[in-house]
Amino acid sequence: MNPAILSLLIPLIAIGGGLMLTAYRSHLKHQKELAMHSAEIQGKASERQVSQMELEIEKLKQRVATLEAIVTDNTYQLRKDINELS
């Protein structure tokens, strides 16, 4: 190869490689920011889901307590026994 062409290609390759490396680093930085933003959004959604589940659990506990009160009530047992005799 001609030395004049090599003297032009070497700097062009070095400059091109540097530009590609800079672009790749910028791309990685952008991907990292997107991942962090996505994780933040998912965290907020998870917090919302946990709050909703806690409310649902509290409602279910109240319903179970009501059902336990009904079942352990003596009049309920008496009605059940009467219905079984019929």
Contacts in CASP RR format, 6 or more apart in sequence:
PFRMAT RR
TARGET T0000
AUTHOR 0000-0000-0000
METHOD contacts of the structure
MODEL  1
MNPAILSLLIPLIAIGGGLMLTAYRSHLKHQKELAMHSAEIQGKASERQV
SQMELEIEKLKQRVATLEAIVTDNTYQLRKDINELS
70 76 0 8 1.000
END
